[in-house]
Amino acid sequence: MNIALIAHDKKKKDIINFSIAYQHTLKKHNLYATGTTGKMVAEATGLDVNLFQSGPLGGDQQIGAMIANDKMDMIIFLRDPLTAQPHEPDVSALMRLCDVYYIPLATNIAAAEIFVRGLDNGDFQWREIVKEKKEKDNRK
Ligand SMILES: O=C(CO)COP(=O)(O)O
């Protein structure tokens, strides 16, 4: 599965601790991240993370483009709900696309923990089934 990790500045510590705690699960997947988050996660864990631009410089939009291209299966986005972000429209657009395309989106650490455990339990296998069906339909 293709998974995006994103965290606003006040949640960076949380995403790092989360990535360390669940690296055994995360390493089985293709990881993507906005620039600063991804760099910090990669440094802390040694995980291979595909880096996009930093969020305020377009990283959220790049991840949104992956969703629109059917290339993203899950987003873990630890948002800071108490600090205004200069790129708030990009943040909203990314979350909107998750709803448009039925992409599981965890916006806080409590939901992120449930998601990552769900990965181990196979709770997200429906994503693979949907993707395979779409690919088959496209070949027809
Ligand atoms: O701002 C962000 C998401 O909206 C995160 O970007 P960085 O990971 O580059 O800090």
The ligand as a MOL file (V3000), in Angstrom:
LIG
                    3D

  0  0  0     0  0            999 V3000
M  V30 BEGIN CTAB
M  V30 COUNTS 10 9 0 0 0
M  V30 BEGIN ATOM
M  V30 1 O 2.5710 21.6240 6.3450 0
M  V30 2 C 2.4550 20.4260 6.2630 0
M  V30 3 C 1.1830 19.8100 5.9070 0
M  V30 4 O 0.1550 20.7300 5.6410 0
M  V30 5 C 3.6130 19.5560 6.5280 0
M  V30 6 O 4.7220 19.9560 5.7610 0
M  V30 7 P 6.1830 19.5800 6.2360 0
M  V30 8 O 6.2190 18.1140 6.4400 0
M  V30 9 O 7.0720 20.0050 5.1090 0
M  V30 10 O 6.4310 20.3540 7.4960 0
M  V30 END ATOM
M  V30 BEGIN BOND
M  V30 1 2 1 2
M  V30 2 1 2 3
M  V30 3 1 2 5
M  V30 4 1 3 4
M  V30 5 1 5 6
M  V30 6 1 6 7
M  V30 7 2 7 8
M  V30 8 1 7 9
M  V30 9 1 7 10
M  V30 END BOND
M  V30 END CTAB
M  END
